[in-house]
Amino acid sequence: MSYINTLEKILDSRDATAGGSTAAAMAGAMACGLIGMTARLSLMKCYGLEDRQYLELAEELDEMSFKLLRGVQEDHKAYENICVAIKLPRETDEEKESRSYAIETAGVRALEVIRDNGHLCKKVYKIGLMLKDNSNSNAASDLSMGISLAQAGIMGCAGGIRSNLPLVHNTELATSFRKDMERLLEDERYYVGDRQH
Protein backbone atom coordinates (compact mmCIF):
# COMPACT_ATOMS: atom_id res chain seq x y z
CA MET A 1 0.00 0.00 0.00
CA SER A 2 1.35 3.43 -0.96
CA TYR A 3 1.43 6.41 1.36
CA ILE A 4 -1.31 7.97 -0.80
CA ASN A 5 -3.61 5.07 0.05
CA THR A 6 -2.74 5.48 3.71
CA LEU A 7 -3.44 9.22 3.51
CA GLU A 8 -6.88 8.43 2.13
CA LYS A 9 -7.49 6.21 5.17
CA ILE A 10 -6.37 9.01 7.51
CA LEU A 11 -8.82 11.38 5.81
CA ASP A 12 -11.70 8.89 5.98
CA SER A 13 -13.53 9.30 9.30
CA ARG A 14 -15.11 5.87 8.79
CA ASP A 15 -11.72 4.15 8.65
CA ALA A 16 -10.05 3.41 11.98
CA THR A 17 -6.97 1.60 10.63
CA ALA A 18 -4.74 4.66 10.23
CA GLY A 19 -4.55 6.73 13.41
CA GLY A 20 -2.60 9.48 15.11
CA SER A 21 0.90 8.05 14.86
CA THR A 22 0.41 7.39 11.13
CA ALA A 23 -0.74 10.99 10.67
CA ALA A 24 2.24 12.13 12.76
CA ALA A 25 4.68 10.54 10.32
CA MET A 26 2.81 12.16 7.42
CA ALA A 27 3.05 15.53 9.15
CA GLY A 28 6.79 15.02 9.55
CA ALA A 29 7.18 14.24 5.85
CA MET A 30 5.28 17.41 4.91
CA ALA A 31 7.49 19.37 7.30
CA CYS A 32 10.54 18.07 5.45
CA GLY A 33 9.19 19.46 2.18
CA LEU A 34 8.42 22.91 3.56
CA ILE A 35 11.63 23.31 5.54
CA GLY A 36 13.72 21.90 2.69
CA MET A 37 12.04 24.34 0.29
CA THR A 38 12.97 27.18 2.65
CA ALA A 39 16.59 26.05 2.66
CA ARG A 40 16.68 25.97 -1.15
CA LEU A 41 15.04 29.42 -1.37
CA SER A 42 17.86 30.76 0.80
CA LEU A 43 20.59 29.91 -1.73
CA MET A 44 22.66 32.66 -3.35
CA LYS A 45 21.75 35.10 -0.57
CA CYS A 46 23.35 36.21 2.68
CA TYR A 47 21.04 34.73 5.30
CA GLY A 48 23.64 33.37 7.69
CA LEU A 49 24.68 30.05 6.18
CA GLU A 50 26.80 29.07 3.21
CA ASP A 51 25.10 27.71 0.09
CA ARG A 52 26.74 24.36 0.75
CA GLN A 53 25.05 24.22 4.15
CA TYR A 54 21.62 25.03 2.74
CA LEU A 55 22.03 22.31 0.12
CA GLU A 56 23.19 19.79 2.72
CA LEU A 57 20.17 20.56 4.88
CA ALA A 58 17.75 20.36 1.92
CA GLU A 59 19.20 17.03 0.83
CA GLU A 60 19.07 15.70 4.39
CA LEU A 61 15.42 16.75 4.61
CA ASP A 62 14.63 15.10 1.26
CA GLU A 63 16.09 11.86 2.59
CA MET A 64 14.15 12.12 5.85
CA SER A 65 10.95 12.80 3.91
CA PHE A 66 11.41 9.53 2.06
CA LYS A 67 12.04 7.69 5.35
CA LEU A 68 8.97 9.24 6.97
CA LEU A 69 6.74 8.34 4.02
CA ARG A 70 7.99 4.79 4.36
CA GLY A 71 7.32 5.14 8.09
CA VAL A 72 3.71 6.13 7.31
CA GLN A 73 3.21 2.78 5.59
CA GLU A 74 5.11 0.84 8.26
CA ASP A 75 3.02 2.40 11.03
CA HIS A 76 -0.20 1.47 9.27
CA LYS A 77 1.01 -2.09 8.75
CA ALA A 78 2.13 -2.36 12.38
CA TYR A 79 -1.33 -1.36 13.60
CA GLU A 80 -2.96 -3.90 11.29
CA ASN A 81 -0.71 -6.60 12.77
CA ILE A 82 -1.84 -5.63 16.27
CA CYS A 83 -5.48 -5.96 15.16
CA VAL A 84 -4.79 -9.41 13.68
CA ALA A 85 -3.11 -10.53 16.91
CA ILE A 86 -5.99 -9.28 19.07
CA LYS A 87 -8.47 -11.33 17.00
CA LEU A 88 -6.58 -14.60 17.56
CA PRO A 89 -8.53 -17.32 19.40
CA ARG A 90 -8.24 -17.54 23.19
CA GLU A 91 -10.27 -20.55 24.21
CA THR A 92 -7.47 -22.70 25.61
CA ASP A 93 -4.50 -21.77 27.79
CA GLU A 94 -2.21 -22.48 24.86
CA GLU A 95 -4.20 -20.18 22.61
CA LYS A 96 -4.22 -17.47 25.26
CA GLU A 97 -0.45 -17.69 25.63
CA SER A 98 0.07 -17.65 21.87
CA ARG A 99 -2.27 -14.69 21.47
CA SER A 100 -0.60 -12.75 24.27
CA TYR A 101 2.82 -13.34 22.69
CA ALA A 102 1.54 -12.25 19.27
CA ILE A 103 0.02 -9.07 20.68
CA GLU A 104 3.21 -8.13 22.51
CA THR A 105 5.39 -8.88 19.47
CA ALA A 106 3.16 -6.73 17.26
CA GLY A 107 3.12 -4.02 19.93
CA VAL A 108 6.90 -3.93 20.16
CA ARG A 109 7.18 -3.58 16.39
CA ALA A 110 4.61 -0.78 16.39
CA LEU A 111 6.53 1.04 19.12
CA GLU A 112 9.80 0.68 17.20
CA VAL A 113 8.21 2.24 14.12
CA ILE A 114 6.63 5.08 16.09
CA ARG A 115 9.88 5.75 17.98
CA ASP A 116 11.92 5.92 14.77
CA ASN A 117 9.37 8.20 13.11
CA GLY A 118 9.36 10.41 16.19
CA HIS A 119 13.11 10.82 16.22
CA LEU A 120 13.04 11.73 12.53
CA CYS A 121 10.37 14.36 13.23
CA LYS A 122 12.55 15.78 15.99
CA LYS A 123 15.53 16.07 13.64
CA VAL A 124 13.30 17.91 11.17
CA TYR A 125 12.07 20.20 13.96
CA LYS A 126 15.62 21.03 15.03
CA ILE A 127 16.63 21.93 11.48
CA GLY A 128 13.56 24.13 11.20
CA LEU A 129 14.52 25.99 14.37
CA MET A 130 18.05 26.42 13.09
CA LEU A 131 16.79 27.99 9.86
CA LYS A 132 14.36 30.29 11.67
CA ASP A 133 16.87 33.16 11.86
CA ASN A 134 19.08 31.97 9.01
CA SER A 135 16.82 31.79 5.96
CA ASN A 136 14.91 33.72 3.33
CA SER A 137 12.28 35.81 5.13
CA ASN A 138 9.98 35.52 2.09
CA ALA A 139 9.50 31.87 3.07
CA ALA A 140 8.94 32.62 6.77
CA SER A 141 5.34 31.40 6.77
CA ASP A 142 6.34 28.20 4.98
CA LEU A 143 9.11 27.58 7.48
CA SER A 144 6.78 28.31 10.39
CA MET A 145 4.25 25.83 9.04
CA GLY A 146 7.01 23.24 8.58
CA ILE A 147 8.16 23.69 12.17
CA SER A 148 4.59 23.36 13.42
CA LEU A 149 4.07 20.18 11.40
CA ALA A 150 7.32 18.70 12.71
CA GLN A 151 6.23 19.54 16.25
CA ALA A 152 2.86 17.89 15.61
CA GLY A 153 4.75 14.86 14.37
CA ILE A 154 6.78 14.71 17.57
CA MET A 155 3.70 15.03 19.77
CA GLY A 156 1.77 12.47 17.73
CA CYS A 157 4.58 9.93 17.97
CA ALA A 158 5.01 10.52 21.70
CA GLY A 159 1.27 9.96 22.10
CA GLY A 160 1.49 6.81 20.00
CA ILE A 161 4.21 5.42 22.23
CA ARG A 162 2.13 6.18 25.32
CA SER A 163 -0.94 4.47 23.82
CA ASN A 164 0.91 1.30 22.83
CA LEU A 165 3.04 0.86 25.96
CA PRO A 166 0.39 -1.29 27.72
CA LEU A 167 0.90 -3.94 25.01
CA VAL A 168 4.46 -4.56 26.22
CA HIS A 169 4.82 -6.62 29.39
CA ASN A 170 8.60 -6.90 29.23
CA THR A 171 9.66 -4.36 31.87
CA GLU A 172 13.04 -3.60 30.30
CA LEU A 173 11.55 -2.96 26.87
CA ALA A 174 8.70 -0.90 28.27
CA THR A 175 11.16 1.26 30.23
CA SER A 176 13.28 1.79 27.13
CA PHE A 177 10.27 2.93 25.07
CA ARG A 178 9.12 5.19 27.90
CA LYS A 179 12.55 6.87 27.89
CA ASP A 180 12.27 7.30 24.12
CA MET A 181 8.97 9.08 24.65
CA GLU A 182 10.50 11.35 27.29
CA ARG A 183 13.40 12.21 24.98
CA LEU A 184 10.98 13.14 22.23
CA LEU A 185 9.21 15.55 24.55
CA GLU A 186 12.37 17.25 25.80
CA ASP A 187 12.44 20.89 24.75
CA GLU A 188 15.58 21.51 22.73
CA ARG A 189 17.02 24.28 20.61
CA TYR A 190 19.19 23.72 17.60
CA TYR A 191 21.77 26.25 16.51
CA VAL A 192 24.30 26.49 13.71
CA GLY A 193 27.09 25.75 16.17
CA ASP A 194 25.53 22.37 17.01
CA ARG A 195 26.27 21.01 13.51
CA GLN A 196 29.60 20.10 11.98
CA HIS A 197 29.88 21.17 8.35
Secondary structure, DSSP 4 states (H G I P E B T S, - for coil): --HHHHHHHHH-TT--SS-HHHHHHHHHHHHHHHHHHHHHTTTTS-SSS-HHHHHHHHHHHHHHHHHHHHHHHHHHHHHHHHHHHHTS--SSHHHHHHHHHHHHHHHHHHHHHHHHHHHHHHHHHHHHHHHTTSS-GGGHHHHHHHHHHHHHHHHHHHHHHHHHGGG---HHHHHHHHHHHHHHHS-----GGGS--
